[in-house]
């Protein structure tokens, strides 16, 4: 999942660097703001926005992941699924393979 975020970040930075995100008709800057403030704010948005977007996506993923794995109904379903996959002697094969070394 981390590699997905890294890949997404690299693609986003490539799109930003090529200028695809700009509109077809350039907007006139405001006459009340100095040019250095406009350029600084646009570069700040360009640098901060991908990190903010990645953090939001990561938080959403974590919330969904922990909700799914702490939901009691899903835990019961997983327990029932594991009880059907028991071995012939009533032991889970993976656990049996691990405990046979001790």
ZADREN-851574 format. One record per residue (C-alpha): residue in three letters; x, y, z. Coordinates in nm, 2 decimals. Layout:
BEGIN
 residu     px     py     pz
    ala      X      Y      Z
...
This chain:
BEGIN
 residu     px     py     pz
    unk   0.00   0.00   0.00
    unk   0.29   0.23   0.07
    unk   0.43   0.17  -0.27
    unk   0.09   0.27  -0.42
    unk   0.11   0.60  -0.24
    unk   0.47   0.66  -0.36
    unk   0.36   0.58  -0.72
    unk   0.06   0.81  -0.69
    unk   0.28   1.09  -0.56
    unk   0.53   1.05  -0.84
    unk   0.26   1.05  -1.10
    unk   0.10   1.36  -0.94
    unk   0.43   1.54  -0.93
    unk   0.48   1.46  -1.30
    unk   0.14   1.60  -1.39
    unk   0.21   1.91  -1.19
    unk   0.55   1.96  -1.35
    unk   0.41   1.92  -1.71
    unk   0.15   2.19  -1.64
    unk  -0.15   1.97  -1.73
    unk  -0.34   2.10  -1.43
    unk  -0.35   2.46  -1.57
    unk  -0.66   2.59  -1.73
    unk  -0.68   2.67  -2.10
    unk  -0.74   3.04  -2.04
    unk  -0.49   3.18  -1.80
    unk  -0.64   3.38  -1.51
    unk  -0.53   3.73  -1.45
    unk  -0.36   3.78  -1.12
    unk  -0.52   4.01  -0.87
    unk  -0.39   4.37  -0.87
    unk  -0.39   4.39  -0.49
    unk  -0.13   4.11  -0.45
    unk   0.24   4.15  -0.53
    unk   0.37   3.90  -0.79
    unk   0.61   3.73  -0.55
    unk   0.32   3.65  -0.32
    unk   0.13   3.49  -0.61
    unk   0.42   3.28  -0.72
    unk   0.50   3.18  -0.36
    unk   0.15   3.08  -0.28
    unk   0.11   2.87  -0.61
    unk   0.44   2.69  -0.55
    unk   0.34   2.63  -0.19
    unk   0.01   2.48  -0.30
    unk   0.20   2.27  -0.56
    unk   0.44   2.13  -0.29
    unk   0.19   2.09   0.00
    unk  -0.11   1.96  -0.18
    unk   0.03   1.61  -0.28
    unk   0.14   1.55   0.08
    unk  -0.19   1.66   0.22
    unk  -0.37   1.44  -0.03
    unk  -0.16   1.14   0.05
    unk  -0.21   1.19   0.42
    unk  -0.58   1.20   0.38
    unk  -0.59   0.89   0.17
    unk  -0.37   0.71   0.42
    unk  -0.60   0.81   0.71
    unk  -0.90   0.69   0.52
    unk  -0.73   0.36   0.44
    unk  -0.64   0.32   0.81
    unk  -0.99   0.40   0.93
    unk  -1.14   0.15   0.69
    unk  -0.88  -0.12   0.77
    unk  -0.92  -0.09   1.14
    unk  -1.30  -0.07   1.12
    unk  -1.31  -0.39   0.92
    unk  -1.08  -0.58   1.14
    unk  -1.24  -0.46   1.47
    unk  -1.60  -0.52   1.35
    unk  -1.75  -0.80   1.57
    unk  -1.97  -0.93   1.29
    unk  -1.67  -0.98   1.06
    unk  -1.47  -1.14   1.34
    unk  -1.75  -1.39   1.38
    unk  -1.76  -1.46   1.01
    unk  -1.38  -1.51   1.00
    unk  -1.40  -1.74   1.29
    unk  -1.67  -1.95   1.12
    unk  -1.47  -1.96   0.80
    unk  -1.16  -2.07   0.99
    unk  -1.36  -2.34   1.17
    unk  -1.46  -2.49   0.84
    unk  -1.10  -2.50   0.72
    unk  -0.98  -2.71   1.02
    unk  -0.78  -3.02   0.95
    unk  -0.90  -3.38   1.00
    unk  -0.77  -3.39   1.36
    unk  -0.91  -3.05   1.46
    unk  -0.59  -2.85   1.43
    unk  -0.52  -2.57   1.19
    unk  -0.25  -2.69   0.96
    unk  -0.05  -2.36   0.98
    unk  -0.05  -2.36   1.36
    unk   0.03  -2.73   1.37
    unk   0.33  -2.68   1.14
    unk   0.45  -2.39   1.36
    unk   0.41  -2.57   1.69
    unk   0.56  -2.89   1.57
    unk   0.91  -2.74   1.58
    unk   0.88  -2.67   1.96
